[in-house]
Amino acid sequence: MKRTWLAIASAATMLATGSAVTALSTGTGAAATTGSVLTVDVGDSGLWPDVFNPFAPPGVEDPTFGMIYEPLMFFDTAKQGVVDPWLATGYKWGNAGKSITFNLRHNVKWQDGTPFTSADVAYTFNLIKSNKALNQSGLPLAGATTSGPYSVTIHFTQPAYSDLIYVAGKTYIVPQHIWKSVKNPATWADAKPVGTGAYQFQSIAGTVMTLVANPHYYMPGLPKTHEYRYINYSGNTSADLALEQGQLDWGAGFIPNINKNYLAKNKNFHLVDIPLADTVLLPNMVKGPQTSLPVREAISDALNRPFISNIVYNGYAPPTNPTALLTPNFSEFLNPALNKRFTYNVAAAKKLLESAGYKMGSDGYFQKNGQDLSITVKIVAGYTDYVSILGIAQQELKAAGIKMIADGESYAAWASDQDSGNFQFLLTNYGYTPSAYFYYNQILNGSAIPPIGKTDTAGDYGRYNNPTVDALLKAIGSTANVAVQKKDFYRIESIFAKNLPVIPLFEGQDEIEFNGNAVQGYPTVQHPYAAAAPWLSPDLGWVAMRLAPAK
C-alpha cells in the first residue's frame, strides 16, 4: 500500500538548544557500481505526472524529496531524536528561538555544475515567505539573510523551536539561478529538475521512471548504486506478484500472509517492518452525520480492531490507543492514563445512537428523519489491505445498525478528494514522524485550514477546528521545556480521546520488502538509520544513496 504524501518527518524538541549535530567530512565522487540497477515499487499512484516541483505536492514524484532536492538536515523518521548533517553541518538557535543559523557544507554543486551557497538557502526561504502557497507548513518566517557563502540565518516572527523539522528537515533547497526566472513557482512542473541530490532524473517511459547517480555528489563514497528504476503498478496484486517472483529489489507492497507468500519463497527475501504510523478512519468534520460525536463514538465501539488486524495483517498491526499516539516513538509524551486500548462493544454503540435520537428501522439500520444512518468511506481501489479492512468493518457496523459504503477510486481521484475535503470518511493513516508535536499539528491544527473545496496541504484534511487545541500546539512550539510541553500534550490527548477528531484503528504495519539477492545496506529494526519505505520523504533519499548491489 502506498501511503499518502503526509509522510513528513519532524524533530524532537530536545534539539531546541544549540547545535545538535557534528560536521561530516566533505568530498566529491560517486562510488556507484558501474551498471548497477535497482528496481523499486511505490504502489499504485497512477501514471507518472512528470512533476518534480518540491512545492507542489501531492502530485510530485517521490524521488523529488531527498534523492533530487535535499534539506539542510536529516531527521530519522524511524528513531526519535536522531539528526544527521545533510546540506548543513550544524545549527544554532538565537534570539530566544526567533532565529536559527546554519553552517553549510563546502564544495557542494548543483547537478548542472553551479556552486551551491548560502544564497540558495536564503533565496528558498525568502521565496516561501513571499508566496503563501509555498508555505505549506505555515512557518512564521520573517526572512533569511546570509553571512558569507556558508552561513545563513532564518528569522521568525515568533519562537520556532518545534518548527525545526519544517525548517531544516522538510524544506527542500532550490537553485536560485534557475528558480528566479520561474513565473509561478507554486504550479511550475519542474520537469527537468536540478538539485544537489545523489540522483538526477533521467527519463520517464510508460510505467518506468529512471534516475541515475550524480557523478559529482559531495558525500564521500555515495551513492553506491548507479541507477534506480521506479516501476508503476496498477495495484497491490500485480506489485505483489513481481515481488514474489524476485522482479523487484525494493518494494512497499501489502502482501497477505507475507511469511508464506514472500519470505518462504527465497531465503534472501527480507522484510523490514518498523511501525511508523497509525491507520485511522478520518471523518469530515464540516458536514454529515459523522460530525456528531455519538455517531463517531458508536462507529468506534462497533469495530473489533484485534479481529480485523488478525484477519488482514496476521495480527502484526496492533490496535492503537485512544490518543492515536504511536508508541514507542512518542511514549515520552503519552499520558499514562490514556495508554490503553479501545473496547469492542456493539451494545454500547447502539445505546449511543439511541441517546442521539436515532431509532432502529425495519431494515436493521438506525434512522433519523426517515433516513438510514449511512456513511461512505473512500479508499484507493488498488489498496487490497484497505479493501479487506472495509469489507470486515461493513459487517461489524451493520451489526450495530450503521450502514457503511466503501467507495474505491484511483489514487489521483482519492488524493484530490482528500485535499479538497470531498469525502465523508477516508481510510488513511497519519504519522511518519519522530515528533509528537508535528504528528498532532498535522492532524489537529485548524488555525489556517481552507474551506471545503479548497486545497489543504497541511494535513488537517477533516477540517477539525478547535481553538483550544490550536493554542496548546502554539504553546508547545514556543518553548524548549519538555516538562512544560508534556502538560500541554496531556491536555491535547484528553481532548483527542474525548472528541475523536479521527477514529484510530491500528498501529499501521509498514512492511517493506528487500530482495537480498540484489541489494544490501538497507535499514533494519536493529539498525533503523532511516525509515525504509521507498515513498517516504526525505528518508528515501537517505536510504537510496546507501543501498548497494549485493555481493
BELHU-V747734 format. One line per field, one symbol per residue. ss: DSSP state (~ for helix, > for strand, _ for the rest). phi: phi as a letter, one per 30 degrees, with the letter a starting at -180 (. if undefined). psi: psi as a letter, one per 30 degrees, with the letter a starting at -180 (. if undefined). A space follows every 10 residues. Layout:
ss=???
phi=???
psi=???
//
This chain:
ss=__________ __~~~_____ __________ __>>>>>>>> >_________ __________ _~~~>___>_ __>>>_____ __>>>__>>> >>>>~~~_>> >>>>____>_ ____>__~~~ ~~~~~~~~~~ _~~~______ >>>>>>____ >>>>>>____ ~~~~~~~~~_ _____~~~~_ __________ ________>> >>>>>__>>> >>>_______ ____>>>>>> >____~~~~~ ~~~~_____> >______~~~ ~_~~~___>> >>>___>>>> >>>_____~~ ~_~~~~~~~~ ~___~~~~~~ ~~~_____>_ __________ ~~~__~~~__ _____~~~~~ ~~~~~___>> _____>>>__ >>_>>>>>>> ___~~~~~~~ ~~~~~~~~~_ __>>>>>>>_ ~~~~~~~~~~ ____>>>>>> >____~~~~~ ~~~~______ __________ ______~~~~ ~~~~~~~___ _~~~~~~~~~ ~~~~~~~~~_ _>>>>>>>__ >>>>>___>> __________ ________~~ ~~~~___>>_ _
phi=.ddddeebdb cdddddcidc bcdcdclbjd cedeidbccb ccjdbidddh bbddcbdcdc dedecjdccb cdbccdddbe jdbbdbdccl bbdbhhicab ccccdcicbd dcjdddbddd ddeedddddd beddddcidd dckbbcbidb bbcccbdaeb edcedddccb ccdcdddcdd cddbddcddh dbdbccddbb dcabbicccc bbdddcddde ibdccdbccd cccdlddddd ddddcidbcb bbcdcehddd dbdddadcdb ccbcebacdb ccddccbkdd ddeedddddd ddccdedddd ddchicbdec cdciddcdec eecddedcdb cdccaddddd dddddcjdbd cddicdbbhi cddbbcccbd eddddddded dddedddddc icdbcccdbd dddddddedc idacbccbab khadbddded dddcdcdbdd dejcdccdkd ddidbbedde dddddddcbc dddddeeddd ddddddddch dbcdcbdedb dbcbdddcbb jddbddbdda ddddccccee dddedcdbed d
psi=kkllffikll kkffgfkakg llklllaljk gkkkfkkkkk kgajgalkfh kgjfghlggk kefejeedkl aelkjjffjk fkklkcflfl lkllhhgglk kkklllgkkl fgfkkklfee eeeeeeeeef jeffiffhki kflkllilfg kkkkklflkh efgeeeeffg jkklkefeff fkeifffkeh fikjaflfkk kelkjbgkkk klkjfgkfkk gllfkekkjk kklfaeeeee eeefggfkfj lhkjjkhfee fdeffkfgkk kjjjkflkkl jjkjgeklff fkeeeeeeee ffkieeeeee eeggfgilkl lffgjklfeg efgkjffgia llkjjeeeee eeeefggkkk lfggkklkhg kkjkkkkklk ffjeeeeeee eeeeeeeefg gkkkkkjkll eeeeeeeeef gilekkjalk bhkgkeeeee efefjgfgkl lkflkkgefi ffhkjjeeee eeeeeefglg jeeeeeeeee eeeeeeeefi fljkdljkkh kkkkjfffll glllefiifl kfkgfjkgee eeeeffklkk .
//
